[in-house]
Amino acid sequence: MFTLRIIIFITLIVPLNYKLCSCQCSHAEYEIHKQCCPMCAPGFRVHWHCTDDTSTTCVPCPSSTFTDEPNGLTGCFPCTVCDASRGLRVNKKCTQSSDTVCGPLERFYCIAKKKGYCSLAVQHSECIPGQYIKQAGTSSTDTVCAYCTGDTYSNGSFSSCLAHTKCEALGLTETNPGTHSSDTKCGNPSTAVAITAPSVIVTLILILVIFFSIYIWKKKQSKSTGIQETGLPFTVENDSSKVDGDRKIVEPFETEVLTTCE
């Protein structure tokens, strides 16, 4: 009885299994109309499917199309276009057996990928004045910025902050102090003297003129006040001389004393 069951099981299962196996195509084949046909190689497509008497007929992919795997397709895939508006450029051109490889534009980095390749990129961040580039951006990472500290500066494009210029060490004078975004500005000492000297000279001349004017005015005031207060006398001489021939005879004259009335 047990032997009979085994025989019946084998009779039913083995033909079923054979039927299932006969319907499965190999990895290098594709099924069409319940028949297994050989696949076309990458870069080709199916022109005619196989028959009982003929194999698959394959033809190359036309321009701007590709197939990158063995296939049973009757049409090739269109090549990907690297769109600059999406921050992309062509890293590798499309061929019959491979798609276009896109990469980020210069100063852009990838933020989305498709099949391992970049499909969207954005521009690197720019450091502002007072910051330096701590880590430069790459095709896959953004720029990292950091602020300057202490007596240093950067305009935003430096890879490190620079120390402010010491004008005194160069024999110059400081005209504008440095900030975190700009360097110290220096000037020529002779230039500074040339600029300030005329104003100093003009100022001194004005001071001297003012003092001299005050001195003259005070001197006149003192003379006028002295005559009025002292009442000094003055004399008037009468000329009583006479001429006698060749000799001049001088006669005595009287001196009239005049005084000022108060």
C-alpha positions in Angstrom: 0.0 0.0 0.0 2.8 2.4 0.9 4.7 1.5 -2.3 1.6 2.3 -4.3 1.3 5.7 -2.8 4.9 6.5 -3.7 4.4 5.4 -7.3 1.2 7.6 -7.6 3.1 10.6 -6.1 6.0 10.3 -8.5 3.6 9.9 -11.4 1.8 13.1 -10.6 4.7 15.4 -9.4 7.4 14.6 -11.9 5.5 15.6 -15.1 4.2 18.8 -13.3 7.7 19.8 -12.3 9.0 19.0 -15.8 6.2 21.2 -17.3 7.1 24.1 -14.9 10.8 23.9 -15.7 10.2 23.8 -19.4 8.3 27.1 -19.2 11.2 29.0 -17.5 13.7 30.9 -19.6 17.4 31.3 -18.8 18.9 34.5 -17.6 20.2 35.2 -21.1 16.7 34.8 -22.6 13.4 36.5 -22.6 9.9 35.1 -23.0 7.7 36.1 -25.9 4.6 34.3 -27.1 5.4 31.5 -24.6 8.7 31.0 -26.2 12.2 31.8 -24.9 14.3 34.0 -27.2 17.9 35.1 -26.8 18.4 38.6 -25.5 20.1 41.4 -27.4 23.4 42.7 -26.0 23.7 46.2 -24.4 23.6 48.8 -27.1 21.2 46.8 -29.2 17.4 46.2 -29.4 15.2 43.5 -30.8 14.3 43.9 -34.4 12.6 40.5 -34.8 11.7 38.1 -32.1 12.9 34.5 -32.5 10.8 31.8 -34.0 11.0 28.0 -34.0 13.4 28.3 -36.9 15.3 31.6 -36.3 17.0 33.3 -33.4 16.4 36.9 -32.2 17.4 39.6 -34.7 19.0 42.6 -32.9 19.9 46.0 -34.3 22.0 48.9 -32.7 20.3 51.6 -30.8 19.9 54.8 -32.8 21.6 58.1 -31.9 20.8 59.6 -28.5 19.3 56.3 -27.2 20.9 53.4 -25.3 20.4 50.1 -23.6 22.8 49.3 -20.8 21.8 45.7 -20.1 21.0 42.5 -22.0 17.4 42.9 -23.1 14.4 41.8 -25.1 13.2 45.4 -25.8 12.0 46.6 -29.2 13.1 50.1 -28.4 16.0 51.8 -26.7 15.9 54.4 -23.8 16.4 58.1 -24.6 19.7 59.6 -23.3 19.4 61.8 -20.2 19.8 65.5 -20.8 22.0 67.4 -18.3 19.9 70.5 -17.7 21.9 73.6 -16.6 18.8 75.0 -15.0 19.0 72.1 -12.6 22.7 72.8 -11.9 24.0 70.0 -14.1 26.6 69.5 -16.8 27.8 66.5 -18.8 30.5 64.5 -17.1 30.3 61.6 -19.6 28.5 61.5 -23.0 25.7 59.1 -23.7 26.7 56.0 -25.8 24.6 53.1 -27.3 25.4 51.0 -24.2 25.4 53.7 -21.4 23.3 56.7 -20.4 24.7 60.2 -20.0 26.5 60.8 -16.7 25.6 64.2 -15.3 27.5 66.1 -12.6 27.1 69.4 -10.8 28.2 72.6 -12.5 31.3 74.5 -11.2 30.6 75.9 -7.7 27.5 73.6 -7.4 27.0 70.5 -5.3 24.6 67.6 -5.8 21.5 67.2 -3.6 19.7 64.4 -5.4 20.8 61.3 -7.3 19.2 58.8 -9.7 20.9 55.5 -10.3 23.9 56.7 -8.5 24.3 59.8 -10.6 23.5 63.4 -9.9 20.0 64.6 -11.0 19.8 68.0 -9.2 22.5 70.4 -7.9 22.5 73.8 -6.2 25.1 76.5 -5.9 27.6 76.6 -3.1 27.0 79.1 -0.3 29.1 82.2 -0.4 30.8 83.5 2.8 30.1 87.1 3.6 32.7 89.8 4.5 33.9 89.1 8.0 33.8 85.3 7.4 36.4 83.0 5.9 36.0 79.7 4.0 36.6 77.1 6.7 35.9 74.2 4.3 35.6 74.6 0.5 32.5 73.2 -1.2 32.8 70.1 -3.3 30.6 68.3 -5.8 28.7 66.7 -3.0 29.0 69.1 0.0 28.3 72.8 0.6 30.8 75.5 1.6 31.4 75.9 5.4 32.0 79.5 6.6 33.3 80.8 9.9 33.7 84.3 11.4 37.0 86.0 11.9 38.0 86.9 15.5 40.6 89.1 17.1 42.8 91.5 15.0 42.0 89.7 11.7 39.9 90.2 8.7 38.5 88.5 5.5 36.4 89.8 2.6 34.6 86.4 2.4 36.8 84.8 -0.2 39.8 84.0 1.9 40.5 80.5 3.1 41.7 82.0 6.5 41.5 85.3 8.2 44.5 87.7 7.7 46.1 89.8 10.4 45.6 93.6 10.1 48.5 95.6 8.6 50.6 97.4 11.2 51.2 100.8 9.7 53.8 101.8 12.3 56.0 98.8 11.4 56.0 100.1 7.8 56.8 103.6 8.8 53.4 104.8 7.9 50.5 106.4 9.8 47.1 104.7 10.2 44.3 106.6 8.4 41.4 104.0 8.9 41.4 101.2 11.6 40.9 97.7 10.4 37.7 95.7 10.9 36.8 92.0 10.6 35.8 92.6 7.0 38.6 95.1 5.9 42.3 95.7 6.5 43.8 98.8 8.2 44.4 101.7 5.8 47.8 103.4 6.0 49.0 106.8 4.8 52.4 108.4 4.1 53.6 110.6 7.0 54.9 113.3 4.7 51.6 113.4 3.0 49.8 113.9 6.4 52.3 116.7 7.3 51.7 118.4 3.9 48.0 118.3 4.5 48.1 119.7 8.0 51.0 122.2 7.7 49.1 124.9 5.6 46.2 124.9 8.1 48.6 125.3 11.0 50.4 128.2 9.3 47.2 130.0 8.4 46.0 129.7 12.0 49.3 131.1 13.4 49.2 134.0 11.0 45.6 134.9 12.0 46.6 134.7 15.7 49.6 137.0 15.0 47.4 139.5 13.1 44.9 139.6 15.9 47.5 140.1 18.6 49.2 142.8 16.5 45.9 144.6 16.0 45.1 144.5 19.7 48.6 145.8 20.5 48.3 148.8 18.1 44.8 149.6 19.4 45.9 149.6 23.0 49.0 151.7 22.2 46.8 154.4 20.6 44.4 154.3 23.5 47.2 154.8 26.0 48.6 157.8 24.1 45.2 159.5 23.9 44.6 158.9 27.6 48.0 160.2 28.7 47.6 163.6 27.0 44.2 164.2 28.5 45.3 163.2 32.1 48.7 165.0 32.4 47.9 168.4 30.8 51.5 169.0 29.7 52.3 172.8 28.8 53.6 173.8 25.4 55.2 177.2 24.4 54.9 179.5 21.5 58.0 181.5 20.6 57.7 185.0 19.0 60.3 185.6 16.4 61.6 189.2 17.3 64.9 188.9 15.5 65.9 191.8 13.3 68.3 192.0 10.4 70.9 194.8 10.6 72.8 194.7 7.4 74.6 191.4 7.1 74.1 190.7 10.8 71.0 189.3 12.3 70.2 190.8 15.7 68.2 188.6 18.0 66.2 190.5 20.5 64.9 189.0 23.7 61.4 187.6 23.4 58.8 186.7 25.9 57.7 183.2 26.4 53.9 182.8 26.7 52.9 179.9 28.7 49.7 178.2 27.6 47.9 175.6 29.6 45.0 173.5 28.7 41.8 174.2 30.4 40.0 171.5 32.1 
